Amino acid sequence: MSKICRNDYGRIVKVHNEPGMKAAMEYIRENFGTKYPRDVINRIKKSPGYKYDAETKKIIEDSESTEKTIFMDIDELCKSAICSEVEHTVVTNVEDTKKSKTDIIYQELMEEKFLELNKYIRLNRYLNTISIDKTALIANGYQISIY
């Protein structure tokens, strides 16, 4: 089953307007393998760029809203890489450019050490107590010094 891209709407609308609704549903079923072609037609009717004229029972391309909108619709969010036009954008993370690679490595090392300590030491802020699992520390090769 292939997904129906926004690029395919024009062909579906053309089939819908000329031969009719049943021909459009058959076209969708044959070419895209969709079990529910009526839902696809309803989605086209509601999508920006298209209007449904109930008197003539035709889908009309709306020239006002064919311009690129600010927000992405559900079809653009769900489309896969199979669609013919794939836009590639390069996103740079501002946070990564500010930090040097050594700072990132130090942060990762500190996170690993805190995770290791978290296995053996528990802090209780409400009771102001520190619980240390001495047997687990010694079993894993650590030495304990209390000052």
Secondary structure, 3 states (H helix, E strand, C coil): CCCCCHHHHHHHHHHHHCCCHHHHHHHHHHHHCCCCHHHHHHHHHHCCCEEEECCCCEEEECCHHHCCCCCCCHHHHHCCCCCCCCCCCCCCCHHHHHCCHHHHHHHHHHHHHHHHHHCCEEEECCCCEEEECHHHHHHCCCCCCCC
